[in-house]
Amino acid sequence: MPRSPVALIIALSATLFAAFALNSGSSLQSSLLALRASAEGFAPVYTGIIMASYYVGFVAGIIWGASLVNRVGHIRTFAALASTGSAITLLHAVFVDPITWSLFRALTGLCLSGLYLVVESWLNAQADNTSRGSTIAIYMTVSLGGLAIGQLLLNGASVSSFELFTIASVLLSLSLVPLALTRQPPPAAVSGERMTFRRLYKISPLGFVAASGAGVLSGAIYGVGPVFAAELGLATNDIAYFMFFVILGGMIMQFPIGKISDMVPRQYVMIFVLVGLALCGLFPLVAPEMVSNNLTIWGGITGVFIMPVYGLAVAYVNDYLEPEDIVPASGGLLIVYGGSAASGPLLGSSAIGYFGPWALPVLFSIIGISVASFAMYRAGFGRRISIEEQGQFVAVPRTTPMAFELSPITDEVTEDETTNHYDENTTPAAPQDVADVLTPDGTPHPDDYGEVTSTEDDSTATDPTAANTSDLDKKP
């Protein structure tokens, strides 16, 4: 019998508190460093390098974290990384230097990646097949709430003081308490399996490109969003509210947009969101005074179009995967996202440095138009999967592959749903049916029928007839 939401929250309270503290501390630290770098007179490009270093460390944590957890255990890993992350946060206030901060920021990303892995492993161990959907929804809400609250904590003291670094450090340290004292047994070993970029792109070029675009967008808004607001003359408390509304807009609309994508072709929803983002980015060029006077409202609307892009990309890729491939694919997508996110602060800070603050919204427009154009281009290739074939949209954090194991779409399914038995009475596919799923140049494309070989050998891909006649009856 499924547990009620209240009972589920109580059962998960220790893990959820750890997640809330982690996200609040990391969110505060991110905006604080961006503003402090500006106050210290760092050139915008140096600020971009500092903020980009976080994502370099985060990707390293995704690759290395599973082996560390399996070697020393969940609690020891969490204790070591939380303590290290807390100490590094304080060291930012002691050694104020771009190079040192870049190193500290990379180490912070590595620590947080491992911490998220432990938290999500614990949540996955506590959830069952009847509560996975509720668990991941609650976890997403708590995580985004922590990110939003972290921005408001900027109002607690001056960015030039030591106090805000102390608050961020305390929050990271407090995240350790509930898991260190829990009586729950630690989870089993975690998997570090990841899908190769080559195979991931074959499965869905659009999903791969959209995840990359989402990374650049997120890296730019989180990394240099506070600098953008500061360049427009906003005080620290107004910058905090601007970033709060960016996150809040994405938090409120991510689930409705996802549900709409379950009812209509998902790529069309993705195109709509990206075009909306492009319009939001160009609007300040048309009415700069109006946007300046209502920057928090503009930020909230922009957040509505930025935050769902990665979730839509993940859901789109999942539509072409078997359940057992979802977690390995998530690992590859997160590395694509993280690597792209590292370029976001660099591009955003360089644009602001050369062209002024309004160049950041223009960067959003360029990315939105580019990915939307690719999606429209891809829409002209062969058969699109039907609404019935689409999977269920589940918003997932951009943290570790363990978050995807919480997704209800990875639950155990019956053998009939996961295998495709050969029936000798089945009528073979007609040649004209095979032609229907081919691209204009006569070759099959994975976006069209969702099948890709499980190995890196592409020998079968050169024979379109062989690739399709064996896979026509499979659901993507």
For each residue, the residues with C-beta under 8 A, 3 or more apart:
1: 130
2: 130 131 134
3: 7 8 11 130 131 134
4: 7 8
5: 8 9 134 138
6: 9 10
7: 3 4 10 11
8: 3 4 5 11 12 131 134 135 138
9: 5 6 12 13 16 138
10: 6 7 13
11: 3 7 8 126
12: 8 9 15 16 123 126 135 138 139
13: 9 10 16 17 178
14: 17 18 178 179 181 182 184
15: 12 18 19 119 122 123 126 178 179
16: 9 12 13 19 20 138 139 142
17: 13 14 20 21 175 178
18: 14 15 21 22 119 175 176 178 179
19: 15 16 22 23 119 139 142 143 146 175
20: 16 17 23 24 142 143 145 146 149
21: 17 18 24 25 146 171 172 174 175
22: 18 19 25 26 112 115 116 119 146 171 172 175
23: 19 20 26 27 142 143 144 145 146 147 150
24: 20 21 27 28 146 147 149 150 153 171
25: 21 22 28 29 89 150 167 168 169 170 171 172 175
26: 22 23 29 30 108 112 147 150 168 172
27: 23 24 30 31 146 147 148 149 150 151 247
28: 24 25 31 32 150 151 153 154 164 167 168 171
29: 25 26 32 33 89 92 108 150 165 168
30: 26 27 33 34 51 54 150 222 223
31: 27 28 34 35 150 151 154 225 226 239 240 243
32: 28 29 35 36 154 159 164 165 168
33: 29 30 36 37 50 51 92 101 105
34: 30 31 37 38 47 51 223 224 225 226 227
35: 31 32 38 39 154 159 226 227 230 236 239
36: 32 33 39 40 92 96 159 160
37: 33 34 40 42 46 47 50 98 101 227
38: 34 35 41 42 47 226 227 230
39: 35 36 159 160
40: 36 37 96
41: 38
42: 37 38 46 47 50 98
43: 46 47 353
44: 47 48 224 227 349 350 352 353
45: 48 49 346 349 350 353
46: 37 42 43 49 50 98 349
47: 34 37 38 42 43 44 50 51 223 224 227 345 349
48: 44 45 51 52 223 224 345 346 347 348 349 350
49: 45 46 52 53 98 102 345 346 349
50: 33 37 42 46 47 53 98 101 102 105 345
51: 30 33 34 47 48 54 105 219 222 223 224 345 349
52: 48 49 55 56 219 223 341 342 343 344 345 346
53: 49 50 56 57 102 103 105 106 109 342
54: 30 51 57 58 105 106 108 109 223
55: 52 58 59 109 215 219 338 339 341 342 344
56: 52 53 59 60 106 109 342
57: 53 54 60 61 105 106 107 108 109 110 111 113
58: 54 55 61 62 109 110 112 113 338 341
59: 55 56 62 63 109 113 334 335 338 339 342
60: 56 57 63 64 106 109 110 113
61: 57 58 64 65 109 110 111 112 113 114 117 400
62: 58 59 65 113 331 334 335 338 400 401
63: 59 60 192 194 335
64: 60 61 67 68 110 114
65: 61 62 68 69 77 113 114 117 192 400
66: 69 70 117 190 191 192
67: 64 70 71 192
68: 64 65 71 72 77 114
69: 65 66 72 73 74 77 114 117 118 121 189 190
70: 66 67 189 190 192
71: 67 68
72: 68 69 76 77 80
73: 69 76 77 186
74: 69 77 78 118 121 122 179 186 187
75: 78 79 179 180 186
76: 72 73 79 80
77: 65 68 69 72 73 74 80 81 114 118
78: 74 75 81 82 114 115 118 119 176 179 180
79: 75 76 82 83 176 180
80: 72 76 77 83 84
81: 77 78 84 85 111 112 114 115 118
82: 78 79 85 86 111 115 172 173 175 176
83: 79 80 86 87 173 176
84: 80 81 87 88 107 111
85: 81 82 88 89 107 108 111 112 115 172
86: 82 83 89 90 169 170 172 173
87: 83 84 90 91 169
88: 84 85 91 92 104 107 108 111
89: 25 29 85 86 92 108 165 168 169 172
90: 86 87 93 94 165 166 169
91: 87 88 94 95 104
92: 29 33 36 88 89 95 96 101 104 165
93: 90 96 162 165
94: 90 91
95: 91 92 100 101 104
96: 36 40 92 93 100 101
97: 100 101
98: 37 42 46 49 50 101 102
99: 102 103
100: 95 96 97 103 104
101: 33 37 50 92 95 96 97 98 104 105
102: 49 50 53 98 99 105 106
103: 53 99 100 106 107
104: 88 91 92 95 100 101 107 108
105: 33 50 51 53 54 57 101 102 108 109
106: 53 54 56 57 60 102 103 109 110
107: 57 84 85 88 103 104 110 111
108: 26 29 54 57 85 88 89 104 105 111 112
109: 53 54 55 56 57 58 59 60 61 105 106 112 113
110: 57 58 60 61 64 106 107 113 114
111: 57 61 81 82 84 85 88 107 108 114 115
112: 22 26 58 61 81 85 108 109 115 116
113: 57 58 59 60 61 62 65 109 110 116 117 399 400
114: 61 64 65 68 69 77 78 81 110 111 117 118
115: 22 78 81 82 85 111 112 118 119 175
116: 22 112 113 119 120 397 399 400 402 403
117: 61 65 66 69 113 114 120 121 190 399 400 402
118: 69 74 77 78 81 114 115 121 122 179
119: 15 18 19 22 78 115 116 122 123 179
120: 116 117 123 124 139 397 399 400 402 403 405 406
121: 69 74 117 118 124 125 187 190 402
122: 15 74 118 119 125 126 179 184 186 187
123: 12 15 119 120 126 127 135 139 406
124: 120 121 127 187 402 405 406
125: 121 122 184 186 187 188
126: 11 12 15 122 123 135 184
127: 123 124 131 132 135 406
128: 131 132
129: 132 408 411 412
130: 1 2 3
131: 2 3 8 127 128 134 135
132: 127 128 129 135 136 406 407 408 410 411
133: 136 137 394 408
134: 2 3 5 8 131 137 138
135: 8 12 123 126 127 131 132 138 139 406
136: 132 133 139 140 394 395 396 403 406 407 408
137: 133 134 140 141 255 395
138: 5 8 9 12 16 134 135 141 142
139: 12 16 19 120 123 135 136 142 143 397 403 406
140: 136 137 143 144 254 395 396 397
141: 137 138 144 145 251
142: 16 19 20 23 138 139 145 146
143: 19 20 23 139 140 146 147 397 399
144: 23 140 141 147 148 247 250 251
145: 20 23 141 142 148 149 251
146: 19 20 21 22 23 24 27 142 143 149 150
147: 23 24 26 27 143 144 150 151 247
148: 27 144 145 151 152 244 247 248 251
149: 20 24 27 145 146 152 153
150: 23 24 25 26 27 28 29 30 31 146 147 153 171
151: 27 28 31 147 148 154 240 241 243 244 247
152: 148 149 155 240 241 244
153: 24 28 149 150 156 164 167 168 240
154: 28 31 32 35 151 159 164 236 237 239 240
155: 152 236 237 240
156: 153 163 164 167
157: 161 163 164 167
158: 161 163 164 236
159: 32 35 36 39 154 164 236
160: 36 39
161: 157 158 164
162: 93 165 166
163: 156 157 158 166 167
164: 28 32 153 154 156 157 158 159 161 167 168
165: 29 32 89 90 92 93 162 168 169
166: 90 162 163 169 170
167: 25 28 153 156 157 163 164 170 171
168: 25 26 28 29 32 89 153 164 165 171 172
169: 25 86 87 89 90 165 166 172 173
170: 25 86 166 167 173 174
171: 21 22 24 25 28 150 167 168 174 175
172: 21 22 25 26 82 85 86 89 168 169 175 176
173: 82 83 86 169 170 176 177
174: 21 170 171 177
175: 17 18 19 21 22 25 82 115 171 172 178 179
176: 18 78 79 82 83 172 173 179 180
177: 173 174 180 181
178: 13 14 15 17 18 175 181 182
179: 14 15 18 74 75 78 118 119 122 175 176 182
180: 75 78 79 176 177
181: 14 177 178
182: 14 178 179
183:
184: 14 122 125 126
185:
186: 73 74 75 122 125
187: 74 121 122 124 125 190
188: 125
189: 69 70
190: 66 69 70 117 121 187 402
191: 66 327 401
192: 63 65 66 67 70 331
193: 327 328 331
194: 63 328 331 332 335 401
195: 199 200 325 328 329 331 332
196: 199 200 332 456
197: 200 201 208 332 335 336
198: 201 202 456
199: 195 196 202 203 332 452 456
200: 195 196 197 203 204 207 208 317 329 332 333 336
201: 197 198 204 205 208
202: 198 199 205 446 452 461
203: 199 200 207 317 320 321 329 446 450 452
204: 200 201 207 208 316 317 320 446 447
205: 201 202 208 209 374 378 445 446 447
206: 209 210 267 270 313 316 374 375 378 447
207: 200 203 204 210 211 313 314 316 317 320 333
208: 197 200 201 204 205 211 212 317 333 336
209: 205 206 212 213 371 374
210: 206 207 213 214 270 309 310 312 313 316 371 375
211: 207 208 214 215 310 313 314 317 333 336 337 340
212: 208 209 215 216 336 337 340
213: 209 210 216 217 274 309 340 367 368 370 371
214: 210 211 217 218 306 309 310 313 337 340
215: 55 211 212 218 219 310 336 337 338 339 340 341 342 343 344
216: 212 213 219 220 340 341 343 344 347 367
217: 213 214 220 221 277 306 309 344 364 367
218: 214 215 221 222 306 310 337 341 344 398
219: 51 52 55 215 216 222 223 340 341 342 343 344 345 348
220: 216 217 223 224 225 344 345 347 348 360 363 364
221: 217 218 224 225 246 302 303 306 344 348 364
222: 30 51 218 219 225 344
223: 30 34 47 48 51 52 54 219 220 344 345 348 349
224: 34 44 47 48 51 220 221 227 228 344 345 348 349 352 360
225: 31 34 220 221 222 228 229 242 243 246 299 360
226: 31 34 35 38 229 230 239 242 243
227: 34 35 37 38 44 47 224 230 231 349 352
228: 224 225 231 232 348 352 357 360
229: 225 226 232 234 238 239 242 243 295
230: 35 38 226 227 233 234 239
231: 227 228 352 356 357
232: 228 229 292 295 357
233: 230
234: 229 230 238 239 242 295
235: 238 239
236: 35 154 155 158 159 239 240
237: 154 155 240 241
238: 229 234 235 241 242 295 296
239: 31 35 154 226 229 230 234 235 236 242 243
240: 31 151 152 153 154 155 236 237 243 244
241: 151 152 237 238 244 245 296
242: 225 226 229 234 238 239 245 246 295 296 299
243: 31 151 225 226 229 239 240 246 247 299
244: 148 151 152 240 241 247 248 296
245: 241 242 248 249 296 297 299 300 303
246: 221 225 242 243 249 250 299 300 302 303 306
247: 27 144 147 148 151 243 244 250 251 303 307
248: 148 244 245 251 252 300 303
249: 245 246 252 253 299 300 301 302 303 304 307
250: 144 246 247 253 254 303 304 306 307 308
251: 141 144 145 148 247 248 254 307
252: 248 249 256 304
253: 249 250 256 257 304 307 308
254: 140 250 251 257 258 307 308 311 395
255: 137 258 259 395
256: 252 253 259 260
257: 253 254 260 261 269 273 304 308 312
258: 254 255 261 262 308 311 312 315 393 394 395
259: 255 256 262 263 393
260: 256 257 263 264 269
261: 257 258 264 266 269 270 312 315 390 393
262: 258 259 266 387 390 392 393
263: 259 260 387
264: 260 261 268 269 387
265: 268 269 384 387 390
266: 261 262 269 270 312 315 316 319 390 393
267: 206 270 271 316 375 378 379 384
268: 264 265 271 272
269: 257 260 261 264 265 266 272 273 312
270: 206 210 261 266 267 273 274 309 312 313 316 371 372 375
271: 267 268 274 275 372 375 376 379
272: 268 269 275 276
273: 257 269 270 276 277 305 308 309 312
274: 213 270 271 277 278 305 309 368 369 371 372 375
275: 271 272 278 279 368 369 372
276: 272 273 279 280 304 305 368
277: 217 273 274 280 281 302 305 306 309 364 365 367 368
278: 274 275 281 282 364 365 368 369 372
279: 275 276 282 283 365
280: 276 277 283 298 301 302 305 361 364 365
281: 277 278 284 302 361 362 363 364 365 366 368
282: 278 279 285 286 361 362 365
283: 279 280 286 287 291 298 361
284: 281 287 288 291 298 358 361
285: 282 288 358 361 362
286: 282 283
287: 283 284 290 291
288: 284 285 291 292 358
289: 292 293
290: 287 293 294
291: 283 284 287 288 294 295 298
292: 232 288 289 295
293: 289 290
294: 290 291 297 298
295: 229 232 234 238 242 291 292 298 299
296: 238 241 242 244 245 299 300
297: 245 294 300 301
298: 280 283 284 291 294 295 301 302
299: 225 242 243 245 246 249 295 296 302 303
300: 245 246 248 249 296 297 303 304
301: 249 280 297 298 304 305
302: 221 246 249 277 280 281 298 299 305 306 361 364
303: 221 245 246 247 248 249 250 299 300 306 307
304: 249 250 252 253 257 276 300 301 307 308
305: 273 274 276 277 280 301 302 308 309 368
306: 214 217 218 221 246 250 277 302 303 309 364
307: 247 249 250 251 253 254 303 304 310 311
308: 250 253 254 257 258 273 304 305 311 312 395
309: 210 213 214 217 270 273 274 277 305 306 312 313 371
310: 210 211 214 215 218 307 313 314 337 398
311: 254 258 307 308 314 315 393 395 396
312: 210 257 258 261 266 269 270 273 308 309 315 316 393
313: 206 207 210 211 214 270 309 310 316 317 333
314: 207 211 310 311 317 318 330 333 396 404
315: 258 261 266 311 312 318 319 391 393 394
316: 204 206 207 210 266 267 270 312 313 319 320
317: 200 203 204 207 208 211 313 314 320 321 329 333
318: 314 315 321 326 329 391 409
319: 266 315 316 385 389 390 391 450 476
320: 203 204 207 316 317 385 446 447 450 451 476
321: 203 317 318 325 326 329 450 476
322: 325 326 418
323: 326 409 410 411 413 418
324: 327 418
325: 195 321 322 328 329
326: 318 321 322 323 329 330 404 407 409 410
327: 191 193 324 330 331 401 404 405 410
328: 193 194 195 325 331 332 401
329: 195 200 203 317 318 321 325 326 332 333
330: 314 326 327 333 334 396 401 403 404
331: 62 192 193 194 195 327 328 334 335 401
332: 194 195 196 197 199 200 328 329 335 336
333: 200 207 208 211 313 314 317 329 330 336 337
334: 59 62 330 331 337 338 398 399 400 401
335: 59 62 63 194 197 331 332 338 339
336: 197 200 208 211 212 215 332 333 339 340
337: 211 212 214 215 218 310 333 334 340 341 398
338: 55 58 59 62 215 334 335 341 342
339: 55 59 215 335 336 342 343
340: 211 212 213 214 215 216 219 336 337 343 344
341: 52 55 58 215 216 218 219 337 338 344
342: 52 53 55 56 59 215 219 338 339 345 346
343: 52 215 216 219 339 340 346 347
344: 52 55 215 216 217 218 219 220 221 222 223 224 340 341 347 348
345: 47 48 49 50 51 52 219 220 223 224 342 348 349
346: 45 48 49 52 342 343 349 350
347: 48 216 220 343 344 350 351 363
348: 48 219 220 221 223 224 228 344 345 351 352 360 363
349: 44 45 46 47 48 49 51 223 224 227 345 346 352 353
350: 44 45 48 346 347 353 354
351: 347 348 354 355 359 360 362 363
352: 44 224 227 228 231 348 349 355 356 357 359 360
353: 43 44 45 349 350
354: 350 351 359
355: 351 352 358 359 362
356: 231 352 359
357: 228 231 232 352 360
358: 284 285 288 355 361 362
359: 351 352 354 355 356 362 363
360: 220 224 225 228 348 351 352 357 363 364
361: 280 281 282 283 284 285 302 358 364 365
362: 281 282 285 351 355 358 359 365 366
363: 220 281 347 348 351 359 360 366 367
364: 217 220 221 277 278 280 281 302 306 360 361 367 368
365: 277 278 279 280 281 282 361 362 368 369
366: 281 362 363 369 370
367: 213 216 217 277 363 364 370 371
368: 213 274 275 276 277 278 281 305 364 365 371 372
369: 274 275 278 365 366 372 373
370: 213 366 367 373 374
371: 209 210 213 270 274 309 367 368 374 375
372: 270 271 274 275 278 368 369 375 376
373: 369 370 376 377
374: 205 206 209 370 371 377 378
375: 206 210 267 270 271 274 371 372 378 379
376: 271 372 373 379 380
377: 373 374 380
378: 205 206 267 374 375 381 447
379: 267 271 375 376 384
380: 376 377 440
381: 378 439 440 445 447 448
382: 436 437 438 439 444 445 447 448 449
383: 436 437 448 449
384: 265 267 379 448
385: 319 320 389 390 450 476
386: 389 390
387: 262 263 264 265 390
388:
389: 319 385 386 475 476
390: 261 262 265 266 319 385 386 387
391: 315 318 319 409
392: 262 408 409
393: 258 259 261 262 266 311 312 315
394: 133 136 258 315 407 408 409
395: 136 137 140 254 255 258 308 311
396: 136 140 311 314 330 403 404 406 407
397: 116 120 139 140 143 403
398: 218 310 334 337
399: 113 116 117 120 143 334 402 403
400: 61 62 65 113 116 117 120 334 403
401: 62 191 194 327 328 330 331 334 404 405
402: 116 117 120 121 124 190 399 405 406
403: 116 120 136 139 330 396 397 399 400 406 407
404: 314 326 327 330 396 401 407 410
405: 120 124 327 401 402 410
406: 120 123 124 127 132 135 136 139 396 402 403
407: 132 136 326 394 396 403 404 410
408: 129 132 133 136 392 394 411
409: 318 323 326 391 392 394
410: 132 323 326 327 404 405 407
411: 129 132 323 408
412: 129
413: 323 417 418
414: 417 418
415: 418 419
416: 419
417: 413 414
418: 322 323 324 413 414 415
419: 415 416
420: 473 474
421:
422: 426
423: 426
424:
425:
426: 422 423 473
427:
428: 469
429: 433 434 468 469 472 473
430: 433 434
431: 434 435
432: 435 436
433: 429 430 436 437 472
434: 429 430 431 437 438 464 465 468 469 472
435: 431 432 438
436: 382 383 432 433
437: 382 383 433 434 444 448 449 468 472
438: 382 434 435 442 443 444 448 464 468
439: 381 382 442 443 444 445 448
440: 380 381
441:
442: 438 439 464
443: 438 439 464
444: 382 437 438 439 448 449 461 464 467 468
445: 205 381 382 439 448 449
446: 202 203 204 205 320 449 450 451 452
447: 204 205 206 320 378 381 382 450
448: 381 382 383 384 437 438 439 444 445
449: 382 383 437 444 445 446 468 471 472 476
450: 203 319 320 321 385 446 447 474 475 476
451: 320 446 467 471 474 476
452: 199 202 203 446
453: 457 458 460 461
454:
455:
456: 196 198 199
457: 453 460
458: 453 461 462
459: 462
460: 453 457 463 466 467
461: 202 444 453 458 467
462: 458 459
463: 460 466 467
464: 434 438 442 443 444 467 468
465: 434 468 469
466: 460 463 469 470
467: 444 451 460 461 463 464 470 471
468: 429 434 437 438 444 449 464 465 471 472
469: 428 429 434 465 466 472
470: 466 467
471: 449 451 467 468 474
472: 429 433 434 437 449 468 469
473: 420 426 429
474: 420 450 451 471
475: 389 450
476: 319 320 321 385 389 449 450 451
